[in-house]
Amino acid sequence: MSQNFDADNPGPGYAGGSWYAGGAGYGQPPMPMPPRRRRGRGLIVTGAVALATGAALGGLIGSMDHTAAGPVTATSKTALSSSQIASRVDPALVDVVSTDGYQGAESEGTGIVLTSNGEILTNNHVIEGATSIKVTDVGNGKTYTATVVGYDATQDVAVIQLQGASGLTTASLGDSSTVQTGDSVTALGNAEGKGGTPSVATGTVTALNQSITASDELSGVNEQLTGLIETNAPIEPGDSGGSLVNSYGQVIGMDTAASSNYQFQGQSSQAEQAYAIPINEALSIAKQIEAGTTTSDIHIGPTAFLGVELQSSSSSTGSSGSNGFGGFGGFGGQGDQSGTNGATIAGTVSSSPAANAGLTEGDTITAIGGQSVSSAEDVAHALVKYHPGNSISISWVDQDGQSHTTTLTLATGPAA
């Protein structure tokens, strides 16, 4: 059964950083594991069902061939213990700290080292909204500044580049198409954002080709992630972007989502349910990003900045999401109280392109770049192909019902 869940108002069952269900007695559905944030935010999953299709895609990718540059984490021909796996895999992980300068917030997640010069695979929601990113390599203990190479928010995959990195230990990648239900797996990552030695969570593969619908409660944008590996390894916030590893020390997935520690009819239960993006699929997307291939879903380079905060479609009171500053994230609202079809503005950033163009609180955006928008997803997708410095047309209806269209130049904003 699919349940809706308000992460900002979890009810009496919330305690100690774990999510519980209260009231009706149903367990809270799985949710993409957010990086550990110093602000209240989570990506909510409204359902999880098995798919008939959705096998993992691709293989090892072009210039991200790890055998040619620097040390590679070792694998084994025999099954390893969890401690042996950790000692082999840890050096190819990084701790990711993303700072959102607009909101004064910070989040912690994990990344997987793809190349010795510092190309890192992680979840898009780890770096979403970041105005600066710091990354500490577990292998050498050094901290680097990172830039966003590109991202696919619809698949929750991002690639970032460490500045001035060399000689990093890279991950040994397996073939996720060979994963079977019942396989033993180990999840490693920056649980609770503590940094240092990565956490270790063990379990088995409980299902393949799973689908979850994720909703960011701040932006109101819904995306469906498909073809996921399901496991009962108890991952935690901060593990996002970390490695799901087979018994031989090979990365076969990227930790992305989980639910755990829920109450059912008043009884506490440890019903961990975690999800990972198959590594083949993640690498297929990373290859497109690394090649600079822009699509309707993949954005390359810096995020364009519009400078509006839009009302969340999940809000019944008209309150706004707080990450609505352009790029892929931060857009909610499906029409306003007067019935205008579009995205209603809750506020604008001072001196931003939107504010300079005359948009203000209460206005409703109806089109971007000549493309009509009627939902959060429409606005997000319309902006994916744009970059800082691009000129776009924007149409809106003001609070008096008057229609306007102007052309503005997008600035540089936070990732995703």
PyMOL commands that set and color helices and strands:
alter all, ss='L'
color gray80, all
select helices_A, chain A and resi 62-64+66-68+82-92+124-127+176-178+191-193+279-290+353-356+376-383
alter helices_A, ss='H'
color red, helices_A
select strands_A, chain A and resi 31-32+36-37+43-50+93-100+105-113+119-122+132-137+143-152+157-162+184-189+199-216+222-231+243-245+251-259+262-264+267-269+273-278+298-300+303-305+308-310+343-348+364-368+371-372+391-397+403-409+411-413
alter strands_A, ss='S'
color yellow, strands_A
deselect
rebuild
show_as cartoon
